[in-house]
Amino acid sequence: MNYEQIILDIVSPLVHKKDRLRVILLDQENLHDSTYMIYCDESDVARLIGKKGVVAEAIREVVNVSAKLNSKKIRVKIEGRK
């Protein structure tokens, strides 16, 4: 399953500067645990995190629901770039 594409499909409607949006597989500890990093423009970080982290948590939940179907654990981190 292409989790990078799933994450992109979820977050791209939330950001204004779509050309600055990147999702990269950072670390794959084993076949079941992976960490993905969302890189976006600094002005879009607040939109992806949301008040009290609500949006970020929702993104993580949706990604993990699809991952659990394949017995995997996916971590999602968000970082802004100038």
N, C-alpha and C positions, 0 to 999 in steps of 0.2 A: 504494500500500500504506500502511496506517495504522500507522506505526511507534510512535506514542504508545500505541496500544492493545496492540501486541505487547509493548512494555516493561512496561505495566501488568499484562498477563496473566502475565508472568514474575516480576515483583517483588511483586505483591500477596500471594501465599501466604507470602512471607518476612517480612513486617512484621506487628507486632501492632496498630498504630494505622492501619488502612486509611483512615480518614476524613481523615487528614493527608497522604495520599500524592497527589502530583501529578507529572505528566510534561508538560514544556513544551518546545516547539521553540525553542531559543535563537537559533540562527544557521544560516542556510542560505547558505553561501558561493557556491554555484552549484547547478545541478540535481543534482549527484552527491555533494556533501558537505553533511552536516547534523550539528548538535550538539543533543542532547537533554539536558535537565537533569531529574534525579529529585529532587524535594523530598519529604522525609519528616520525621517526628518525630526529634528528637535521639537518642531511645532506640533507634531502629531503624537508625541509620546503621551501627553495627557489624555488624548482621545482613546488611546489603546489601554491605558491604565484605568481611567475613570475615577469617579469619587470613591474613596476608600478601597480602591483596587477591584471594584465590582466588575468592570469590563474585562480586565486581565484575568480574573478568576473564571469568568464565563468562557473566555477563549480557551483556557486550560481545561475546563470541564468538557467542552465539546470535543476537543482534540483527544482527551483521554477516553471518552466514550468510544470513539472509533478505534483507539489503540487497544482497549480492553477486549474488543471482539477478536483481536489477534494475540491476546495474552501479553501485551506490551505495556510499558510505562513510559510516557512522554513528558518531559519537562519543557516548559516554554519560558524563555526570558525575553525581555524587551529592552532595547537600548536606542537612544537617539543619537543622531550624528548631525554635525553642521553641514 
